[in-house]
Amino acid sequence: MALRTPTLRQRRLGAELRRMREQAGFGGSQLARLLGVTPALVTQMENGKSSISPDRLREVASACECHNQPLIDALIGIIEVQVKGWWENYRNQIPDFFLESAEHEDFAAETIRVFVSTFLPGLLQTDGYARGIFSRRIPRLPAAELDLHTAFRLERRTRVLQSPEKKLEAYLHESSLLTRFGGPDVLREQLHSLIDDSLRDDIRIRVIPFTAHTYPGPVESAIYTVGEVSELDTVEVESSRGPIFFDAPGELESYREVFNRIDKAALSDEESRDLIHRTAKNLKG
């Protein structure tokens, strides 16, 4: 069955099938002959545009002599996810890249690691702060769309932070604590919310201070999700045109090292809470 618009999960499944084929040294036509299908179907499966059954996935793995059973089981788990994601309720109402970010976070098996330097992570934003972010848009969002964007952002926060399976590690550059999206009162409320969140067992909030000599990392925000197996880890990098996703082994290894070095540059949990508290206390206006 053809799929007109592949989801993030379907695209990722296809990418892993393509990696299996390439690691076996097969071209698409060669794999098609081994499976007894057309080369076009192989291309559609690898693009996430054609559905694939667990049995077909096992056939591909066998043909490619892939014996990584944990990965095969995890890919079958992706296939067997039949539940419609909550973000689909917003389809055709807000830009698709917002939905892909939500699906990416849902894709995480356990830990979500976030780095931001300009504004605070969407998963930790309050209502007022989120509205302040979306109010910056040019052209300006109509009131109904502003409400919809904000509602989506808050539901995204609730869905992740109330999930017992997921943990959040957020690394914030000190500059992100100072920009007054929504005004000083909104920012003060947001900073106090950060302090409350940092006291939870499943959330760690660490600040990289201005005094840090240097640190590696993207200019804008990045989200690293830990998959059921390491091969299914995924990186999302913010861009002005929407998120960009990375899943190649070399790219994942680079971002693991980036986050490990950011971790070393950041203040401790307690020192970060103190800095956030001082920042809130010193807000004027």
Disulfide bonds with the S-S distance in Angstrom:
none
